[in-house]
């Protein structure tokens, strides 16, 4: 069973920054892609940012220019750097690792709260 260990959530004021980390229990190169999703109360879960095993990145429009997804090969960790945070970024952020079209794994989720 693959585990995704997340860290880095918390409370921050609007305009501040946070960095989320996700460390899978096996090499992230064994996954076709990894990414971060978020779900705010009363809303559907949405993709925030993703990175493929080849290094291609994708971002939701809401985070373009503010969020950066990256990975550290030596630490086998994927990061989501979030800058200029807004209250509407408040959500539970979850790490996702996709192995195939039909097989994916989720982290436990980490709360990000942005106060105005």
N, C-alpha and C positions, 0 to 999 in steps of 0.2 A: 504494500500500500504506500503510495506516495504521500508525503507530508509537505506542506508548504508552511513555513514558519514566517509569520509576518511581525513587523515591529514598526514603530515610528509614529503612530497616530497620537492624537492629543488635542488639547485646546489651544487655539491661537487667535490673536486678534486679526481683524480684517487688514489685509495688506502684508501680513506675515508669511512665513514660509514653514514648510514641513517636508521631511523626507521619509518616505515609506520604504521599507526593505522587505524583500521576500526571498527566502532561502529554501529551495527545494531539497528534498532528501536524496535526490540523485542529480546528475549533471543536467543543467538546463538545455544542453545540446541534444538531450534525448527527447525533448519536446519540440513540436513543430513551431510552437509559439508560446509566449507567456505574456500576461497582461494584467492590468488592474481594472476592476470594475467598481462601481459604487452604487449604493442604493440609499436614497433618502426616504424618510417616512412618507408613506402614501404614494410613492413613485416606483416605477419599474427600475430594475437594475439596468445600468447602462455601462458600456465600455468607456473607460477614461483614456487608456493608452495601451498599446500592445507592441511587442517586439518579436520578430520571428527568429528562428534559429540562425538565419542568414544575416540578421542584423537590421532588417527593414523595420521601420517604425511607423505607427499610425496613431493618430490622436483624434479624440472627439473635438468638434468645433469649440466646445465650451472651454477646453483647456489649451488650445493652440496658442503658442506664445507665452504661456504661463507654466505649463507642465512639461517635464522632460523625463522620458523613460530611458534607462540605461542599464547596463549590466557590467559586472566585474567578474571577468573570467576566473581570476585567481580565487575569489571568494565564493564563486558560484551563487551570486546574489543579483537579483534584479531590483532596481531602485525606481522610485517615482519621486522626482523632485517637484514640489509644488510651490510656486511663488505667487505673489500678489493674490493671496487667497481672499475669497469673497464669502459672505455668509451663505450664499447658495451652493457653495462647495461642501457644506456640511452634509455628511453621509457616513455610512459604514463602507469602508473601502476593503475590497477583497482581492486577493491575488488569485490568478487563474493560470493553470498550465494545461495546454492542450496537447495531447499525445497523438490523437487521430481525430477525424471528424466526429467520431462517436465516443471518444474517451477523453475526459478532461477531469481535472482535479481542482479543488478549491481550498483556499486557506480559511482560517476561522473568522476572518474579518477584523478590522481595526477601526475604531471610531475616530473620525476627524470632525471637530467642531470649530467653526469659525464664528467668533463673536463680532458684532458690529460696533 
